[in-house]
Amino acid sequence: MRRAASWRSVYFACVLLGGPVAPAGSRLRPVSAFEAGVVREGLCQSPTLRALADRLDASDLTVHVSVTRVPDRRLAGGLRFLAATPTDRVLLIEIAFGLDRYARIVMLGHELQHAVEVAETSQIRDKESLRRFYASHGVAGAIEGGFETDAARLAEIAIRKELTRTSHPRCH
């Protein structure tokens, strides 16, 4: 019960109040200045992450990003379905707090690929349809009820390679 109440608070603060940390016109919405820094650095250094954000921006999906403590240490991140209206859908990407700077960006890209998969599947309108989609399109993940896709793993690999570059001209 307590956990559900905390996500209602995040939803209220992010969606209804439209906090100041969201880039103008973006459907990728960090929940605080800390997450905004993760998103900004990732978009700056990774063409793959930028391409995923562009695909998201062209969709009906709004994705909030939160760096938080996750209950299972085997997880570095996750994706939650929060809400749907007749015209929009809302997800939450959770990234494990204990990850280092680059691992947070890599996990953001991994989960953002999952969000794009949802954005491109209009039938996903609630938690159960999200679960069914990944049960049929993914492979079992590290925990019970968790699923992975090849596309998310490939995005993770590409972003990790992009982050190892010594120069990021777009960032300066």
N, C-alpha and C positions, 0 to 999 in steps of 0.2 A: 504494500500500500504506500509506504513512504517513498519508494523509488518512483512509482507512477506519479505521485504528486510533484516530485522534483522535475520530471520531464514536462508536466503541464506548465510549470513555472518557466522552463526554458522555452517552451513553445510560445507562451504568452509574451515573454520578453523579446524573443527574436522575430516572431511572425507578426504579432499584433502591434508591437511598438516599433518594429523595423529598425532596430538599433543602428548606431552611427558607424559600425565597423564594416558594413556591407559595401563593397565597391559599387559605384553607381551603375545601374542597369544589369548587374550580375545576379544570376540565380544561385551563385555559390556564396553562402552567408556565414562568415565566422561569427561565433557567439560572443567573442570578446577581442580586445586588442591583441592578446597573446596569439590566438588562433589566426587573427588577421595577419600577423607577422609570418606565421607558417605558410599561409596561403600566398601572401605576397612574394616571399622568397621562392616558393615552389613554382609559381607562375613565371618568375623572373629567370629561373635557372633551367626549367624543363619545357622544351617544346611539346613533349608528350602531354604533360599536365595542362599546358595552355590549350592544346587541341581538345582534350577532354572537357575543359571548362567551356570552350566555345560550343561544343556539342550540347552541353547542358544548357547553356544560355539560349539555344534555339529550341528548347523543349518547354513543356508545361510543368517541369519539376523544379522546386526550390529545395536546395540542399544546405542544411546548417552543418557547421563543422565545430566539433567540441573536442578538446584535449581533456581527458578525464581518467580517473582511475577505473580500470576495468576489473570486474569481479573474478575473472579467470586469467591467471598469468600466462596461459598458453595463447591468449589472444593479443594481437598487436593493434587490432581495430575491428570495427564492425559497422553495419548499416542497419538502421531502424526505420520502419515506416511510421510516420507520425500522424498524418492526416490527408484527407482528400476533399476537394470541393468539386462541383461540376466542371470547373475549368482548370484547376491546379491540384498538384500533389506535393506533399512535403515529406522529406526524408531527413534523417540525422546521421551524419558520419561521426563516429566516436573513434578517437585515436588514443592509444594508451599513453598515459602521462609519462611513464618511465623511459620512453624511447628518446634516443638522442636526436639532435636537430635534423640530420639527413634521414634517419629512419622515420621520423614524423612525416617528412615530405613524401618519402616513398610510400608510406602507408596511406597518406592522403590520396595519392595517385591510384593506388590499388582500389581503395574504396570508391573513389570517384569513377573508376571504370565500372564498378558494380552499379553506381547510380546512373550512369549512361545506359547500361543494360536495362534498367528499370524505365528510364525516360523513353527508351525506344520500344517499350512493351506497354501499350496503352491499357491492356487488360489488368495490369497490376494497380489495384485501387485500395488495397487494405493489407494488413499484416498476413492474413491467410493466403491471399493471392501471391504475395511476395514469397512466402514459404513454398507454395506449390511450384512457382516458377523455378526457383533454385533447386528444388527437389528433382525437377525434370530436366533442367538445363545445366546443372552443376555437378560437382563430385563432392562427396562427403569431406568436410573440413576437420579441423583439429578437435572440435567439440561436438557433442550430440546436437543435431539440429542446425549445424553450421555447414555451409556449402561454399565451394570455390569454383571459379571458372578459369579456363586457360587464358582468356583475354585479360583478366585481372592480374594473373601471374606474369603475363608478357608485359603489361603496362608497368608493373613493379620493376621488372628487369630493365626495361628501357629507361625508366626514370633514374634508377640507380646508376646506370652508365652515364647518363647526362649530368648527374651531380658530380661525377668524378673528373669532369673537365676542369682544367686549371683556370680557364678564362670564361667569363660569362658577360660578354659585351653588352647585352641587353640590360644588365643590372646596374650599370654605371651611369 
